[in-house]
């Protein structure tokens, strides 16, 4: 009977190679449904093969889980079969993970760890133990139990160290760093995890490091997330550049492999000709074998041995060379699919280029990243009209990854277009964000506060300050993220300042006060720099120029040294230039304002240009420089006309009223979909509190600097923070 089983196994293999997955499954099911009894081990192997096919090529999780649970029961009666038991535990754990059944997943993983602990400690046993610790940590993260997750990862790290496997140690070290970044409860713990990763990576020989492409991307991205959170843009740049070089090299390699595959197909076609002369056939066969060897060499992208257990890719069949492998088999060590990692690299390039005004680079990267993501969404079945309720459960997590990345690209596009005063383009990107959010409200729930913040940015940019303040406050109310809440409140305060009446100024002060008092408690300096900007504006409104200048100078230094946000720096300089003029320091005022104008021109930031020119005009008027004053006035009028045209285009758009309206977008949460694991996991990917650095929009885009001085302070309470 074993010969019959082997024959059906072979037939199933042939059907799979031809892409006939249904027929392959039927061949194997014939064994399980046979009236003739097979040995339990034969049935187990068959059911494992069926489950693997279902997981790899379909979304049929229920059937796969049923075969794996039956295999587990059969294996209880067999005293040995360590590899089969571990394989069953691993695949069953992944099934539970995909359906969101975390308690049974943890239960099965604890059984698996008990099995490895009671088995003679060979290397293969240690690798399986690492596998189960890795999966257990992932399950614990979904439940928010970060402490236990770190404990499981540390157990894996200890085992990898015992078997002297540096690359595997690096996998667990980076995973620990990732969890520490997610919870960030202690700066020292995060720094310690970072230092360990650096030491381990340096300890791996250069030739081995070149083969660990997946670990390279994972480690460098985590370093970037850390430095972005700390607002250490200068030190993060080297990691971004390294990733970009690695990505381009890998893309070049994949193009070369594709070229070789095309040659291979052409050779096979030529060799299939029956009338081909024997000498030609011999030469073509030799060339064929050479190309096959070249492809094999190029596909060897990791230092890990060939995979002994066929991994399941959950509804999206992938070749091994398409993976950025992090760890050796039997660990399925892929963090994210290569396309998602490449999109993340593009996103990082955008985040670093945007504050520096490199908008052409931003546009190219945004287009590249969004094209990649759209292609992957189509593969997941997300086409026009598909909504959250239509998703296969096994596709929810991966859909969440790509949708969150897509929203971050759109968020950056909105920021770029608002900086360039391209309000209509900003509208279109915001409407796209709304479109995706309304279709996938549960998966994209965390994006609602971001959308409200961007609606506030748009409303402020077009001079609708009351509406802007409303949306900023809504954004703050919709998030539990301390940093996001603070930034929304700072933006709201600036919008209130721009309204200009006593009540609004009082509301602004109420928002600024608490943040100013806690400004040193944030991990990065973004909040500190931004609240100093708002506080300096408040002090200037209260005619306390010296104190205002001191606060603003401190904020400017932070923005310049750490954040490199040219728009924010230009706005700082404009207010400082105005203060210098108010304090009759005309020499410093001229120098500061010229620097501000240079930056505003580089960014094509028209409102800030008009703002700077207005202050410069006052300066030239005070100095009696009539020629410069007239030249400035001409430039101001030209820019004001340009801005007015852009504002009219925005206001005449069908989206304008919808975006500034003082209502949130109405969504219906789809409670029947359990997306707990999706929302938990997409947080690990992109929501690491990365500063968005959306520059503080010009608080007074259409007024001269004199408006800052002429406000009736008698109607305003002079409260100090």
Number of C-alpha atoms within 10 A of each C-alpha: 11 10 8 11 19 13 13 20 20 15 16 24 19 15 17 17 11 11 12 13 21 15 16 24 22 14 22 24 17 13 20 18 10 9 8 8 12 15 9 14 15 17 22 23 17 25 25 25 23 24 26 22 26 24 26 20 19 18 18 18 21 13 14 23 21 15 22 26 17 15 24 20 11 15 19 11 9 12 7 10 11 15 13 17 19 24 19 26 24 23 20 26 26 22 24 20 21 21 19 21 16 21 14 14 23 21 12 20 25 16 14 23 20 12 16 22 13 9 12 10 13 10 13 14 19 20 23 23 26 30 24 29 27 26 24 24 26 24 26 19 21 21 15 13 14 19 14 14 25 25 14 23 27 21 17 27 24 15 19 23 15 12 15 11 14 17 24 25 25 26 26 26 25 27 26 26 25 26 21 23 25 20 15 16 10 10 11 10 14 20 15 13 19 22 14 16 23 16 11 16 21 11 13 16 10 11 9 14 18 16 15 21 21 25 26 18 25 22 24 20 21 20 23 23 22 26 20 27 22 20 25 18 19 15 14 21 18 13 20 20 15 13 24 18 12 16 19 12 12 14 13 12 14 16 12 15 19 13 12 17 15 12 16 19 12 13 17 14 10 15 18 11 10 7 9 12 10 9 9 12 17 13 10 16 15 12 15 20 12 13 18 15 12 14 18 12 11 13 15 14 20 21 17 17 9 11 13 9 13 14 20 20 18 23 20 15 14 15 8 14 14 13 18 24 27 27 26 22 21 21 23 20 21 15 19 18 18 18 18 20 20 22 23 21 22 25 23 24 20 24 22 23 19 28 24 16 24 15 21 11 15 23 16 12 21 23 15 15 24 21 14 17 23 16 13 18 20 11 13 19 14 18 12 7 7 12 14 23 14 11 16 16 19 22 19 22 21 20 25 25 25 25 21 26 23 24 23 23 27 21 22 24 24 27 24 25 19 25 29 21 23 20 26 22 17 26 23 16 21 24 18 16 23 20 11 17 24 20 18 23 19 24 28 22 17 20 23 21 25 23 25 29 29 27 30 29 31 29 26 30 24 24 20 17 25 19 23 31 32 23 32 31 22 25 27 24 14 18 18 11 12 11 20 22 21 24 25 27 27 31 30 32 29 31 32 27 26 23 19 16 15 18 15 20 22 18 14 25 23 15 21 24 17 13 22 19 11 12 20 12 11 16 16 22 22 24 24 23 25 27 28 26 25 26 27 27 25 24 21 22 23 21 18 14 20 15 14 24 22 14 20 27 18 15 25 24 14 20 22 14 13 20 27 22 22 21 28 28 24 29 27 28 25 30 27 27 29 30 25 22 21 18 12 13 14 19 12 14 24 19 12 21 26 18 16 29 24 14 23 28 15 16 24 18 24 23 25 27 26 28 26 30 26 23 24 27 22 18 26 18 15 14 11 11 12 13 11 15 21 14 11 19 17 12 15 20 13 13 17 18 12 13 22 14 12 17 19 13 14 20 15 12 15 10 15 18 13 14 24 24 15 16 13 18 14 7 12 10 15 14 9 7 15 16 20 15 23 24 21 17 20 23 18 17 21 16 16 19 19 19 21 18 22 23 22 23 22 27 24 22 22 17 14 18 23 13 11 19 15 9 16 13 14 9 10 16 12 15 12 10 14
